[in-house]
Amino acid sequence: MPPIYLDNASTAYPKAPPVADAVRDYILNTGCNVGRGEYAQAYSAAEMVFETRERLCDLFHFDSPKNVIFTMNITQSLNFLLKGLLHSGDHVLVSAMEHNAVMRPLTQLADSGVSFTRMPCNRQGELLTGDLDSLVQPNTKAMVLLHASNVCGTLMPLEAVGAFCQKHRLLFLADAAQTAGVFPIDMKALHLDALAFTGHKSLLGPQGVGGFVLTDALARQVTPLISGGTGSISDQETVPAFLPDRFEPGTMNLPGIAGLHAALGYLKEIGIDAIRAHEQSLSRLLQEGLTQLPGVRLLGVSDPFKRAPVVSVDFPGYDNAQIAYLLDSSFQVMTRCGLHCAPNAHKVLGTFPQGTVRFSVGFMNTQAQVLYAVDAVAKALKMAQPLRLPVKKDL
């Protein structure tokens, strides 16, 4: 069996088939910038960028391509939104499962007077919505919520939370790192004010390109973190007030956007419903196989239809890092071991500080690969050295 890649929650591999050719073609046959040249090639590049915005609007059910802002990745997107929106005295609600792409900006902002409250989640990573009203303060400005946990895959109830934010007049910002390209996302139906995405995971595009989509009302409240040349209103030294230029200074990753453009075309052709069905089928097969092995603890909800295709497991009595090492070195199965940039999520799940071994399937994986991986885990457990727990002595 060739090497098996099961770390798609980190980045999808392989990418959509047309991506590499699109990146290569842009570099070899286009090469120029957008908004900086008055010639046909530059206009062609600008058309490709605009069409990519349109494809993202189509995917997220949004109707204004100019409101699609390109960044390097979703971490940069969330920093743009949080640090540009929040000011001293503001309060934010977040789930107890958030990634450090949200939590580190918020802990930085806490030094300047921004506060946050973690909304409680149960041991399966599900948001407990019963008592959210009591967490809203007079200065609560927004709720920031991931769509699915990158640790255990548990999906969050965006629809219910969107209605809650409408009720309390809160801004609603969502992190779609693990779901964009697999699960349907309707920004209007979910009452989202902003959606942050990345191109290199389930959108099947290259690394180095991501972005966010935001409403006009929210755009007026967000201060640009970076400013500079945009190729527009170059007679002025002030930041443009219009989108997308307001949030897109400098040269964009145009080869990356070309790759994302191709990936979005591929997703449209295949259909995200077909992609989700395939990945959930593999995820269910993986869950069933792993839970039948002795000494394996599955994290998150058991229903594969209530989770992203992320299967995180703990091996009580063993060093998780050793299991991950054996899977790679002896069986060429690639996983991710550790805390996955979400330490508080592991505290909720009961896997801090040891972390977990995370298996994350993608559209390019097969049933044969999943079955091989399960067999590899069974063999790795037999090869691993059990942990020697300290003996408690009576005092």
Secondary structure, 3 states (H helix, E strand, C coil): CCCEECECCCCCCCCCCCHHHHHHHHHHHHCCCCCCCCCHHHHHHHHHHHHHHHHHHHHHCCCCHHHEEEECCHHHHHHHHHHHHCCCCCEEEEECCCCHHHHHHHHHHHCCCCEEEEECECCCCCECCCCHHHHCCCCEEEEEEECECCCCCEECCHHHHHHHHHHHCCEEEEECCCCECCECCCCCCCCCCEEEEECCCCCCCCCCCEEEEECHHHHCCCCCCCCCCCCCCCCCCCCCCCCCHHHCCCCCCHHHHHHHHHHHHHHHHHCHHHHHHHHHHHHHHHHHHHHCCCCCEECCCCCHHHECCEEEEECCCCCHHHHHHHHHHHHCEECEEECCCCHHHHHHHCCCCCCEEEEECCCCCCHHHHHHHHHHHHHHHHHCCCCCCCCCCCC
